[in-house]
């Protein structure tokens, strides 16, 4: 399996990278800031450098699975939300199709189930996520859309609760547990599913087995 991890130096992407490395799954990190390259030496890989606002089609050559873990920061505003949370995902999907990628995984948000129900400050972000999710689902690629609830940097606990709509409980979920969901979903070969989840008490592997 050859995996392209987009947003590998981000808060969630870095944790996904660590999980892949610990499981001896080869992957290629894609980051924007070249100064963060040295951090990946512990994984024995050198990241590709590309700006998601430009043409980065070349990084998809030979890739079988894409994990899109990039996301706009809370303070970056609507333009970055449009770029990172929608437009760059759409471009990535198009590049993936051109390169015959087998699976496209995107880390979205629980808010994407119903952006209009989000608090005002998050509605645009949620709408961008929903539009990109819809594009992934309609792309013709095998896909996996992961929609975690509110994220924290707390240590992972290895348990979650699967939810399926905007009215679901909103217990926070650790980014480390999101990374574990990505890894376990790949190992279970889950495809063509939208999986919403929040903090809970069901072991991640068991929760995904019920999806």
GROMACS elastic network, one bead per residue, 0.5 to 0.9 nm:
[ bonds ]
;  ai    aj funct       b0    kb
    1    25     6  0.74255   500
    1    26     6  0.69617   500
    1    27     6  0.81874   500
    1    63     6  0.81268   500
    1    64     6  0.63615   500
    1    65     6  0.72477   500
    2    25     6  0.82538   500
    2    26     6  0.61315   500
    2    27     6  0.58717   500
    2    28     6  0.76170   500
    2    62     6  0.72655   500
    2    63     6  0.52192   500
    2    64     6  0.52989   500
    2    65     6  0.62669   500
    2    66     6  0.86386   500
    3    25     6  0.82880   500
    3    26     6  0.66736   500
    3    28     6  0.60060   500
    3    29     6  0.83926   500
    3    63     6  0.59501   500
    3    64     6  0.61707   500
    3    66     6  0.57060   500
    3    67     6  0.71946   500
    4    27     6  0.58676   500
    4    29     6  0.60736   500
    4    30     6  0.70089   500
    4    59     6  0.79822   500
    4    60     6  0.73337   500
    4    63     6  0.63734   500
    4    64     6  0.79868   500
    4    65     6  0.63080   500
    4    67     6  0.61720   500
    4    68     6  0.82681   500
    5     8     6  0.56502   500
    5    13     6  0.73769   500
    5    16     6  0.83354   500
    5    17     6  0.75868   500
    5    27     6  0.67965   500
    5    28     6  0.60037   500
    5    30     6  0.58765   500
    5    31     6  0.86721   500
    5    65     6  0.85983   500
    5    66     6  0.61477   500
    5    68     6  0.62369   500
    5    69     6  0.69954   500
    5    70     6  0.88977   500
    6     9     6  0.85985   500
    6    13     6  0.74990   500
    6    28     6  0.85915   500
    6    29     6  0.63211   500
    6    31     6  0.66934   500
    6    66     6  0.74581   500
    6    67     6  0.61151   500
    6    69     6  0.56872   500
    6    70     6  0.60219   500
    7    10     6  0.55506   500
    7    11     6  0.87777   500
    7    12     6  0.83113   500
    7    13     6  0.55294   500
    7    14     6  0.79523   500
    7    29     6  0.74726   500
    7    30     6  0.60031   500
    7    31     6  0.55199   500
    7    32     6  0.77307   500
    7    67     6  0.86779   500
    7    68     6  0.66925   500
    7    69     6  0.51301   500
    7    71     6  0.75215   500
    8    11     6  0.83139   500
    8    12     6  0.77855   500
    8    14     6  0.51037   500
    8    15     6  0.82370   500
    8    16     6  0.75312   500
    8    17     6  0.64193   500
    8    28     6  0.88172   500
    8    29     6  0.53451   500
    8    30     6  0.59008   500
    8    31     6  0.59154   500
    8    47     6  0.84841   500
    8    68     6  0.87396   500
    8    69     6  0.68937   500
    8    70     6  0.73659   500
    9    12     6  0.80283   500
    9    13     6  0.57461   500
    9    15     6  0.86917   500
    9    17     6  0.84538   500
    9    29     6  0.80641   500
    9    30     6  0.80736   500
    9    31     6  0.61272   500
    9    32     6  0.84035   500
    9    33     6  0.85355   500
    9    36     6  0.72006   500
    9    37     6  0.86873   500
    9    39     6  0.85530   500
    9    40     6  0.87865   500
    9    70     6  0.85554   500
   10    14     6  0.55948   500
   10    15     6  0.83868   500
   10    31     6  0.84611   500
   10    69     6  0.76088   500
   10    70     6  0.65586   500
   10    71     6  0.78516   500
   11    14     6  0.57665   500
   11    15     6  0.69392   500
   11    69     6  0.89597   500
   11    70     6  0.88235   500
   11   153     6  0.82115   500
   11   175     6  0.75664   500
   12    15     6  0.52698   500
   12    16     6  0.63462   500
   12    17     6  0.87271   500
   12    69     6  0.65983   500
   12    70     6  0.80155   500
   12    71     6  0.89414   500
   12   175     6  0.56335   500
   12   176     6  0.72034   500
   12   178     6  0.75360   500
   12   179     6  0.66902   500
   13    17     6  0.61380   500
   13    18     6  0.86556   500
   13    29     6  0.89658   500
   13    67     6  0.88778   500
   13    68     6  0.83200   500
   13    69     6  0.51858   500
   13    70     6  0.68681   500
   13   179     6  0.76799   500
   14    17     6  0.50136   500
   14    18     6  0.63436   500
   14    19     6  0.88153   500
   14    69     6  0.89619   500
   14   179     6  0.88009   500
   15    18     6  0.50281   500
   15    19     6  0.63256   500
   15    20     6  0.87058   500
   15   175     6  0.74775   500
   15   176     6  0.60443   500
   15   178     6  0.86592   500
   15   179     6  0.58391   500
   15   180     6  0.85473   500
   16    19     6  0.50999   500
   16    20     6  0.62044   500
   16    21     6  0.85796   500
   16    69     6  0.83011   500
   16   176     6  0.78242   500
   16   178     6  0.81747   500
   16   180     6  0.73333   500
   16   182     6  0.72724   500
   16   183     6  0.74404   500
   17    20     6  0.51944   500
   17    21     6  0.61492   500
   17    22     6  0.85816   500
   17    27     6  0.79068   500
   17    29     6  0.76778   500
   17    40     6  0.88526   500
   17    43     6  0.82494   500
   17   179     6  0.83670   500
   18    21     6  0.51469   500
   18    22     6  0.60782   500
   18    23     6  0.86103   500
   18    43     6  0.77217   500
   18   179     6  0.86762   500
   19    22     6  0.51155   500
   19    23     6  0.62385   500
   19    24     6  0.86628   500
   19    25     6  0.86464   500
   19   176     6  0.89705   500
   19   179     6  0.69079   500
   19   180     6  0.69290   500
   19   182     6  0.89370   500
   19   183     6  0.67891   500
   20    23     6  0.51780   500
   20    24     6  0.62310   500
   20    25     6  0.51342   500
   20    26     6  0.71689   500
   20    27     6  0.72846   500
   20   183     6  0.69054   500
   21    25     6  0.58891   500
   21    26     6  0.71254   500
   21    27     6  0.79663   500
   21    43     6  0.61741   500
   21    44     6  0.88816   500
   22    25     6  0.77101   500
   22    43     6  0.87948   500
   23    26     6  0.88773   500
   23   183     6  0.86571   500
   27    45     6  0.81766   500
   28    45     6  0.72111   500
   28    46     6  0.77189   500
   28    47     6  0.62958   500
   28    48     6  0.73361   500
   28    63     6  0.88804   500
   29    40     6  0.84524   500
   29    45     6  0.78555   500
   29    46     6  0.74515   500
   29    48     6  0.61920   500
   29    49     6  0.86065   500
   30    47     6  0.55226   500
   30    49     6  0.58726   500
   30    50     6  0.68823   500
   30    59     6  0.81120   500
   31    34     6  0.72192   500
   31    36     6  0.79621   500
   31    37     6  0.80464   500
   31    47     6  0.66114   500
   31    48     6  0.63200   500
   31    49     6  0.51972   500
   31    50     6  0.62714   500
   31    51     6  0.78192   500
   32    36     6  0.86162   500
   32    48     6  0.83440   500
   32    49     6  0.54150   500
   32    50     6  0.51632   500
   32    51     6  0.52687   500
   32    52     6  0.74761   500
   33    36     6  0.58693   500
   33    37     6  0.76412   500
   33    49     6  0.69291   500
   33    50     6  0.80972   500
   33    51     6  0.84026   500
   34    37     6  0.54139   500
   34    38     6  0.85400   500
   34    47     6  0.84366   500
   34    48     6  0.85365   500
   34    49     6  0.62155   500
   34    50     6  0.88178   500
   35    38     6  0.71738   500
   35    39     6  0.88202   500
   36    39     6  0.57647   500
   36    40     6  0.77924   500
   36    47     6  0.89512   500
   37    40     6  0.58225   500
   37    41     6  0.76088   500
   37    46     6  0.65927   500
   37    47     6  0.61182   500
   37    48     6  0.85627   500
   37    49     6  0.85686   500
   38    41     6  0.54754   500
   38    42     6  0.83802   500
   38    46     6  0.78712   500
   38    47     6  0.89117   500
   39    42     6  0.68023   500
   39    43     6  0.84092   500
   40    43     6  0.53352   500
   40    44     6  0.66875   500
   40    45     6  0.59700   500
   40    46     6  0.64006   500
   40    47     6  0.71946   500
   41    45     6  0.59365   500
   41    46     6  0.68787   500
   42    45     6  0.78139   500
   43    46     6  0.85628   500
   48    59     6  0.74393   500
   50    53     6  0.86763   500
   50    54     6  0.77510   500
   50    55     6  0.81338   500
   50    56     6  0.61398   500
   50    59     6  0.85719   500
   51    54     6  0.56234   500
   51    55     6  0.76945   500
   51    56     6  0.72030   500
   52    55     6  0.71767   500
   52    56     6  0.67522   500
   52    83     6  0.79177   500
   52    84     6  0.73568   500
   52    87     6  0.89495   500
   52    88     6  0.59266   500
   52    91     6  0.87685   500
   52    92     6  0.89549   500
   53    56     6  0.85290   500
   53    83     6  0.68924   500
   53    84     6  0.81883   500
   53    87     6  0.84533   500
   53    88     6  0.69222   500
   55    58     6  0.80081   500
   55    91     6  0.86928   500
   56    59     6  0.60875   500
   56    60     6  0.80982   500
   56    91     6  0.87918   500
   56    92     6  0.83289   500
   56    95     6  0.83365   500
   57    60     6  0.59400   500
   57    61     6  0.80322   500
   57    91     6  0.84331   500
   57    92     6  0.77088   500
   57    94     6  0.88547   500
   57    95     6  0.55241   500
   57    96     6  0.82849   500
   57    98     6  0.88623   500
   57    99     6  0.87955   500
   58    61     6  0.60893   500
   58    95     6  0.85164   500
   59    62     6  0.84676   500
   59    63     6  0.81341   500
   60    63     6  0.53700   500
   60    64     6  0.84986   500
   60    66     6  0.84227   500
   60    92     6  0.86707   500
   60    95     6  0.68038   500
   60    96     6  0.64371   500
   60    98     6  0.87530   500
   60    99     6  0.62992   500
   60   101     6  0.79540   500
   61    64     6  0.88820   500
   61    96     6  0.88426   500
   61    99     6  0.61737   500
   61   101     6  0.89076   500
   62    99     6  0.74662   500
   62   100     6  0.87672   500
   62   101     6  0.82001   500
   63    66     6  0.72621   500
   63    96     6  0.82272   500
   63    99     6  0.75496   500
   63   100     6  0.82206   500
   63   101     6  0.60529   500
   63   102     6  0.83023   500
   64    96     6  0.86935   500
   64    99     6  0.86534   500
   64   100     6  0.75371   500
   64   102     6  0.51018   500
   64   103     6  0.66119   500
   64   104     6  0.87537   500
   65    96     6  0.87005   500
   65   101     6  0.60016   500
   65   102     6  0.58385   500
   65   104     6  0.59152   500
   65   105     6  0.75723   500
   66    92     6  0.85635   500
   66    93     6  0.89243   500
   66    96     6  0.77078   500
   66   101     6  0.74791   500
   66   102     6  0.84025   500
   66   103     6  0.63408   500
   66   105     6  0.59105   500
   66   106     6  0.81206   500
   67   103     6  0.85283   500
   67   104     6  0.62369   500
   67   106     6  0.58306   500
   67   107     6  0.78125   500
   67   182     6  0.85414   500
   68    71     6  0.86474   500
   68    89     6  0.73830   500
   68    92     6  0.83809   500
   68   104     6  0.77517   500
   68   105     6  0.61034   500
   68   107     6  0.62999   500
   68   108     6  0.89789   500
   69   105     6  0.85244   500
   69   106     6  0.64470   500
   69   107     6  0.55806   500
   69   108     6  0.84029   500
   70    84     6  0.68889   500
   70    85     6  0.77188   500
   70   106     6  0.88661   500
   70   107     6  0.80593   500
   71    80     6  0.88859   500
   71    81     6  0.77330   500
   71    84     6  0.58013   500
   71    85     6  0.58764   500
   71   107     6  0.85925   500
   71   108     6  0.86363   500
   72    75     6  0.82329   500
   72    76     6  0.65512   500
   72    77     6  0.81797   500
   72    80     6  0.60256   500
   72    81     6  0.55077   500
   72    82     6  0.88009   500
   72    83     6  0.83861   500
   72    84     6  0.58364   500
   72    85     6  0.65845   500
   72   125     6  0.86428   500
   73    76     6  0.54753   500
   73    77     6  0.80545   500
   73    80     6  0.82472   500
   73    81     6  0.82066   500
   74    77     6  0.72071   500
   76    79     6  0.76924   500
   76    80     6  0.59038   500
   76    81     6  0.74465   500
   77    80     6  0.57843   500
   77    81     6  0.63476   500
   77    82     6  0.88742   500
   77   125     6  0.88137   500
   78    82     6  0.60703   500
   78    83     6  0.85563   500
   78   124     6  0.68516   500
   78   125     6  0.71936   500
   79    82     6  0.51126   500
   79    83     6  0.62119   500
   79    84     6  0.86221   500
   80    84     6  0.57690   500
   80    85     6  0.76446   500
   81    84     6  0.54377   500
   81    85     6  0.51390   500
   81    86     6  0.71048   500
   81    87     6  0.88338   500
   81   124     6  0.77126   500
   81   125     6  0.58153   500
   81   128     6  0.68094   500
   81   129     6  0.85933   500
   82    85     6  0.56872   500
   82    86     6  0.52924   500
   82    87     6  0.60779   500
   82    88     6  0.83718   500
   82   124     6  0.84463   500
   82   125     6  0.77457   500
   82   128     6  0.60822   500
   82   129     6  0.88466   500
   83    86     6  0.58608   500
   83    88     6  0.57633   500
   83    89     6  0.84602   500
   83   128     6  0.89765   500
   84    87     6  0.63092   500
   84    88     6  0.53223   500
   84    89     6  0.70388   500
   84   128     6  0.89510   500
   85    88     6  0.67940   500
   85    89     6  0.65736   500
   85   108     6  0.83390   500
   85   125     6  0.73820   500
   85   126     6  0.88772   500
   85   128     6  0.57542   500
   85   129     6  0.55986   500
   85   131     6  0.89615   500
   85   132     6  0.70836   500
   86    89     6  0.53242   500
   86    90     6  0.62235   500
   86    91     6  0.87590   500
   86   127     6  0.88651   500
   86   128     6  0.51411   500
   86   129     6  0.60880   500
   86   130     6  0.83338   500
   86   131     6  0.66512   500
   86   133     6  0.83413   500
   87    90     6  0.51044   500
   87    91     6  0.62475   500
   87    92     6  0.85814   500
   87   128     6  0.84656   500
   87   132     6  0.74666   500
   88    91     6  0.50010   500
   88    92     6  0.60070   500
   88    93     6  0.85623   500
   88   132     6  0.88730   500
   89    93     6  0.61648   500
   89    94     6  0.86401   500
   89   106     6  0.82582   500
   89   132     6  0.62624   500
   89   133     6  0.86169   500
   89   135     6  0.85907   500
   89   136     6  0.80819   500
   90    93     6  0.51558   500
   90    94     6  0.63466   500
   90    95     6  0.87097   500
   90   132     6  0.62364   500
   90   135     6  0.66846   500
   90   136     6  0.73830   500
   91    94     6  0.50799   500
   91    95     6  0.61409   500
   91    96     6  0.84624   500
   92    95     6  0.50606   500
   92    96     6  0.59584   500
   92    97     6  0.85911   500
   93    97     6  0.62237   500
   93    98     6  0.86814   500
   93   104     6  0.74166   500
   93   135     6  0.81200   500
   93   136     6  0.66114   500
   93   139     6  0.72778   500
   93   141     6  0.81942   500
   94    97     6  0.52025   500
   94    98     6  0.63460   500
   94    99     6  0.87612   500
   94   139     6  0.82055   500
   95    98     6  0.50944   500
   95    99     6  0.62793   500
   95   100     6  0.86875   500
   95   101     6  0.86665   500
   96    99     6  0.51212   500
   96   100     6  0.61026   500
   96   101     6  0.50819   500
   96   102     6  0.83000   500
   96   103     6  0.86501   500
   96   104     6  0.77831   500
   96   141     6  0.83570   500
   97   100     6  0.50587   500
   97   101     6  0.60484   500
   97   102     6  0.86138   500
   97   139     6  0.81762   500
   97   140     6  0.83600   500
   97   141     6  0.70334   500
   98   101     6  0.78535   500
  100   141     6  0.87092   500
  101   104     6  0.74542   500
  101   141     6  0.76677   500
  101   142     6  0.87448   500
  102   141     6  0.67865   500
  102   142     6  0.62959   500
  102   143     6  0.85131   500
  103   141     6  0.63816   500
  103   143     6  0.53956   500
  103   144     6  0.76233   500
  103   191     6  0.76642   500
  104   136     6  0.76630   500
  104   141     6  0.68474   500
  104   142     6  0.63272   500
  104   144     6  0.63448   500
  104   145     6  0.83845   500
  105   136     6  0.87796   500
  105   142     6  0.86902   500
  105   143     6  0.56752   500
  105   145     6  0.59692   500
  105   146     6  0.75879   500
  105   182     6  0.82469   500
  105   191     6  0.89332   500
  106   133     6  0.78184   500
  106   136     6  0.82938   500
  106   143     6  0.80018   500
  106   144     6  0.64643   500
  106   145     6  0.51829   500
  106   146     6  0.62231   500
  106   147     6  0.86823   500
  107   144     6  0.85905   500
  107   145     6  0.62988   500
  107   147     6  0.63455   500
  107   148     6  0.77090   500
  107   178     6  0.84977   500
  107   182     6  0.84657   500
  108   111     6  0.84996   500
  108   112     6  0.72910   500
  108   126     6  0.88610   500
  108   129     6  0.61053   500
  108   130     6  0.80998   500
  108   132     6  0.88019   500
  108   133     6  0.73469   500
  108   145     6  0.66122   500
  108   146     6  0.56041   500
  108   148     6  0.69303   500
  109   112     6  0.56196   500
  109   113     6  0.81342   500
  109   126     6  0.73039   500
  109   129     6  0.70344   500
  109   130     6  0.85016   500
  109   146     6  0.71900   500
  109   148     6  0.51333   500
  109   149     6  0.61682   500
  109   150     6  0.78999   500
  109   196     6  0.79039   500
  110   113     6  0.60477   500
  110   114     6  0.83584   500
  110   126     6  0.84765   500
  110   146     6  0.83691   500
  110   148     6  0.52374   500
  110   150     6  0.78099   500
  110   163     6  0.87441   500
  110   164     6  0.85545   500
  110   165     6  0.76759   500
  110   166     6  0.68134   500
  110   168     6  0.89080   500
  110   170     6  0.86902   500
  110   196     6  0.60293   500
  110   197     6  0.73898   500
  110   198     6  0.83338   500
  111   114     6  0.59175   500
  111   115     6  0.56279   500
  111   116     6  0.88026   500
  111   117     6  0.79353   500
  111   118     6  0.64245   500
  111   122     6  0.84283   500
  111   123     6  0.83410   500
  111   125     6  0.87355   500
  111   126     6  0.54721   500
  111   127     6  0.83743   500
  111   129     6  0.82522   500
  111   130     6  0.81987   500
  111   147     6  0.78257   500
  111   148     6  0.86370   500
  111   149     6  0.75235   500
  111   150     6  0.89763   500
  111   165     6  0.87365   500
  111   166     6  0.64614   500
  112   115     6  0.53670   500
  112   118     6  0.88898   500
  112   125     6  0.87438   500
  112   126     6  0.51292   500
  112   127     6  0.65398   500
  112   128     6  0.82633   500
  112   129     6  0.58263   500
  112   131     6  0.84336   500
  112   133     6  0.79936   500
  112   147     6  0.74852   500
  112   166     6  0.79375   500
  113   117     6  0.89952   500
  113   126     6  0.84811   500
  113   130     6  0.71314   500
  113   147     6  0.84576   500
  113   164     6  0.80038   500
  113   165     6  0.57230   500
  113   166     6  0.53819   500
  113   196     6  0.87274   500
  114   117     6  0.56377   500
  114   118     6  0.72080   500
  114   126     6  0.78707   500
  114   127     6  0.82251   500
  114   130     6  0.80959   500
  114   165     6  0.77077   500
  114   166     6  0.57008   500
  114   167     6  0.89575   500
  115   118     6  0.53633   500
  115   119     6  0.87100   500
  115   122     6  0.80514   500
  115   123     6  0.54567   500
  115   124     6  0.76556   500
  115   125     6  0.81731   500
  115   127     6  0.52531   500
  115   128     6  0.88086   500
  115   129     6  0.86429   500
  115   130     6  0.72669   500
  115   166     6  0.85151   500
  116   119     6  0.81394   500
  116   120     6  0.84909   500
  116   123     6  0.62106   500
  116   124     6  0.89334   500
  116   126     6  0.82017   500
  116   127     6  0.78101   500
  117   120     6  0.85198   500
  117   123     6  0.76519   500
  117   166     6  0.75866   500
  118   121     6  0.79352   500
  118   122     6  0.59627   500
  118   123     6  0.53351   500
  118   126     6  0.73459   500
  118   166     6  0.87360   500
  119   122     6  0.55732   500
  119   123     6  0.62542   500
  120   123     6  0.53295   500
  120   124     6  0.80532   500
  121   124     6  0.74202   500
  121   125     6  0.82220   500
  122   125     6  0.52876   500
  122   126     6  0.60498   500
  122   127     6  0.85637   500
  123   126     6  0.50703   500
  123   127     6  0.60228   500
  123   128     6  0.86210   500
  124   127     6  0.50261   500
  124   128     6  0.62073   500
  124   129     6  0.86314   500
  125   128     6  0.52557   500
  125   129     6  0.63464   500
  125   130     6  0.87073   500
  126   129     6  0.50874   500
  126   130     6  0.61396   500
  126   131     6  0.86841   500
  127   131     6  0.61349   500
  127   132     6  0.85903   500
  128   131     6  0.52194   500
  128   132     6  0.62475   500
  128   133     6  0.85153   500
  129   132     6  0.52527   500
  129   133     6  0.59983   500
  129   134     6  0.85618   500
  130   133     6  0.50041   500
  130   134     6  0.61123   500
  130   135     6  0.86036   500
  131   134     6  0.51676   500
  131   135     6  0.63092   500
  131   136     6  0.88026   500
  132   136     6  0.62457   500
  132   137     6  0.86493   500
  133   136     6  0.51368   500
  133   137     6  0.62131   500
  133   138     6  0.86462   500
  133   145     6  0.68174   500
  133   194     6  0.89918   500
  134   137     6  0.51204   500
  134   138     6  0.61417   500
  134   139     6  0.84658   500
  135   138     6  0.52030   500
  135   139     6  0.59043   500
  136   139     6  0.51509   500
  136   140     6  0.79641   500
  136   141     6  0.74689   500
  136   142     6  0.88021   500
  136   143     6  0.68337   500
  136   144     6  0.85922   500
  136   145     6  0.80486   500
  137   140     6  0.71923   500
  137   141     6  0.76392   500
  137   142     6  0.81588   500
  137   143     6  0.65786   500
  137   144     6  0.82804   500
  137   145     6  0.80163   500
  137   192     6  0.75570   500
  137   193     6  0.86847   500
  137   194     6  0.87471   500
  138   141     6  0.79399   500
  139   142     6  0.83563   500
  139   143     6  0.86813   500
  140   143     6  0.84871   500
  141   192     6  0.85537   500
  142   191     6  0.59853   500
  142   192     6  0.56356   500
  143   190     6  0.86770   500
  143   191     6  0.55615   500
  143   193     6  0.68953   500
  143   194     6  0.85549   500
  144   185     6  0.85783   500
  144   190     6  0.72203   500
  144   191     6  0.55129   500
  144   192     6  0.55120   500
  144   193     6  0.52617   500
  144   194     6  0.60995   500
  144   195     6  0.77034   500
  145   191     6  0.89890   500
  145   192     6  0.79636   500
  145   193     6  0.63467   500
  145   195     6  0.62152   500
  145   196     6  0.83942   500
  146   178     6  0.86183   500
  146   181     6  0.84889   500
  146   182     6  0.80447   500
  146   193     6  0.83115   500
  146   194     6  0.59829   500
  146   196     6  0.60750   500
  146   197     6  0.79163   500
  147   194     6  0.72899   500
  147   195     6  0.58495   500
  147   197     6  0.62929   500
  147   198     6  0.86382   500
  148   151     6  0.73582   500
  148   172     6  0.85561   500
  148   173     6  0.70838   500
  148   175     6  0.89957   500
  148   178     6  0.70575   500
  148   195     6  0.80707   500
  148   196     6  0.56612   500
  148   198     6  0.57431   500
  148   199     6  0.87409   500
  149   169     6  0.87583   500
  149   170     6  0.61154   500
  149   171     6  0.69785   500
  149   172     6  0.59004   500
  149   173     6  0.62149   500
  149   196     6  0.76157   500
  149   197     6  0.62414   500
  149   199     6  0.77315   500
  150   170     6  0.70710   500
  150   171     6  0.72837   500
  150   173     6  0.61645   500
  150   174     6  0.83817   500
  150   198     6  0.76221   500
  151   154     6  0.88324   500
  151   172     6  0.57899   500
  151   173     6  0.51671   500
  151   174     6  0.55535   500
  151   175     6  0.57932   500
  151   178     6  0.85195   500
  151   198     6  0.88951   500
  152   155     6  0.85273   500
  152   172     6  0.67201   500
  152   173     6  0.61407   500
  152   175     6  0.58829   500
  152   176     6  0.86704   500
  153   156     6  0.84147   500
  153   173     6  0.87602   500
  153   174     6  0.57523   500
  153   175     6  0.58895   500
  153   176     6  0.74816   500
  154   157     6  0.88818   500
  154   173     6  0.84200   500
  154   174     6  0.55136   500
  154   175     6  0.75015   500
  154   176     6  0.77981   500
  155   174     6  0.64014   500
  155   175     6  0.80156   500
  155   176     6  0.64137   500
  155   177     6  0.81152   500
  156   159     6  0.80619   500
  156   173     6  0.80288   500
  156   174     6  0.53392   500
  156   175     6  0.71293   500
  156   178     6  0.84534   500
  156   180     6  0.85762   500
  157   160     6  0.84259   500
  157   174     6  0.77675   500
  157   176     6  0.82972   500
  157   177     6  0.68136   500
  157   199     6  0.89175   500
  157   201     6  0.89119   500
  157   203     6  0.88057   500
  158   176     6  0.84953   500
  158   177     6  0.59116   500
  158   180     6  0.75495   500
  158   181     6  0.89410   500
  158   201     6  0.84883   500
  158   202     6  0.81914   500
  158   203     6  0.58268   500
  158   204     6  0.58938   500
  158   205     6  0.87711   500
  159   177     6  0.73660   500
  159   199     6  0.68312   500
  159   200     6  0.57173   500
  159   201     6  0.50912   500
  159   204     6  0.50350   500
  159   205     6  0.85183   500
  159   206     6  0.89830   500
  159   207     6  0.81618   500
  160   173     6  0.74509   500
  160   177     6  0.78252   500
  160   181     6  0.89934   500
  160   197     6  0.64618   500
  160   198     6  0.56965   500
  160   201     6  0.56585   500
  160   202     6  0.53526   500
  160   203     6  0.64443   500
  160   204     6  0.58616   500
  160   207     6  0.70997   500
  161   171     6  0.89885   500
  161   196     6  0.84954   500
  161   197     6  0.53988   500
  161   198     6  0.53240   500
  161   199     6  0.57573   500
  161   201     6  0.65749   500
  161   202     6  0.60777   500
  161   203     6  0.86230   500
  161   204     6  0.82642   500
  161   207     6  0.68958   500
  162   195     6  0.71396   500
  162   196     6  0.57859   500
  162   198     6  0.66179   500
  162   199     6  0.87111   500
  162   200     6  0.82064   500
  162   202     6  0.86822   500
  162   207     6  0.65729   500
  162   208     6  0.79780   500
  162   210     6  0.88729   500
  162   211     6  0.79812   500
  163   166     6  0.86537   500
  163   167     6  0.89741   500
  163   168     6  0.59297   500
  163   169     6  0.77327   500
  163   195     6  0.75133   500
  163   196     6  0.50046   500
  163   197     6  0.50914   500
  163   198     6  0.70747   500
  164   167     6  0.83927   500
  164   168     6  0.68499   500
  164   194     6  0.84704   500
  164   195     6  0.71778   500
  164   196     6  0.54477   500
  164   197     6  0.76651   500
  165   168     6  0.56064   500
  165   196     6  0.75468   500
  166   169     6  0.84412   500
  166   170     6  0.89807   500
  167   170     6  0.84549   500
  168   197     6  0.89895   500
  168   198     6  0.87253   500
  169   198     6  0.73912   500
  169   199     6  0.89230   500
  170   173     6  0.89056   500
  170   198     6  0.63993   500
  170   199     6  0.79138   500
  171   198     6  0.55486   500
  171   199     6  0.50895   500
  171   200     6  0.73950   500
  172   198     6  0.59664   500
  172   199     6  0.53148   500
  172   200     6  0.88048   500
  173   176     6  0.84170   500
  173   177     6  0.68035   500
  173   178     6  0.73395   500
  173   197     6  0.81562   500
  173   198     6  0.53892   500
  173   200     6  0.81678   500
  174   177     6  0.52032   500
  174   178     6  0.65430   500
  174   179     6  0.88497   500
  174   198     6  0.89485   500
  174   199     6  0.76200   500
  175   179     6  0.62925   500
  175   180     6  0.86537   500
  176   179     6  0.50754   500
  176   180     6  0.63491   500
  176   181     6  0.87498   500
  177   181     6  0.61741   500
  177   182     6  0.86624   500
  177   199     6  0.87548   500
  177   204     6  0.80800   500
  178   182     6  0.63901   500
  178   183     6  0.87923   500
  178   197     6  0.89866   500
  179   182     6  0.51151   500
  179   183     6  0.63874   500
  179   184     6  0.87166   500
  180   183     6  0.50446   500
  180   184     6  0.60075   500
  180   185     6  0.83316   500
  180   204     6  0.75997   500
  181   184     6  0.51799   500
  181   185     6  0.58472   500
  181   186     6  0.84601   500
  181   204     6  0.65124   500
  181   205     6  0.79435   500
  181   208     6  0.79993   500
  182   185     6  0.52550   500
  182   186     6  0.62828   500
  182   187     6  0.87527   500
  183   186     6  0.52425   500
  183   187     6  0.63060   500
  183   188     6  0.86767   500
  184   187     6  0.50136   500
  184   188     6  0.60459   500
  184   189     6  0.84659   500
  184   190     6  0.89774   500
  184   204     6  0.76145   500
  184   205     6  0.63844   500
  184   208     6  0.78351   500
  185   188     6  0.50422   500
  185   189     6  0.60579   500
  185   190     6  0.55365   500
  185   191     6  0.84890   500
  185   205     6  0.82114   500
  185   208     6  0.69778   500
  186   190     6  0.64348   500
  186   191     6  0.86951   500
  187   190     6  0.79516   500
  188   205     6  0.86061   500
  188   208     6  0.81906   500
  188   209     6  0.79601   500
  190   193     6  0.71731   500
  190   208     6  0.85155   500
  190   211     6  0.88176   500
  191   194     6  0.88687   500
  193   211     6  0.83630   500
  195   208     6  0.86115   500
  195   211     6  0.76361   500
  197   200     6  0.84738   500
  199   202     6  0.89402   500
  200   203     6  0.85008   500
  201   204     6  0.88297   500
  202   205     6  0.83439   500
  202   206     6  0.66258   500
  202   207     6  0.58976   500
  203   206     6  0.53303   500
  203   207     6  0.61189   500
  203   208     6  0.87211   500
  204   207     6  0.50631   500
  204   208     6  0.62043   500
  204   209     6  0.85529   500
  205   208     6  0.53021   500
  205   209     6  0.61653   500
  205   210     6  0.89332   500
  206   209     6  0.50370   500
  206   210     6  0.66406   500
  207   210     6  0.54768   500
  207   211     6  0.69195   500
  208   211     6  0.52046   500
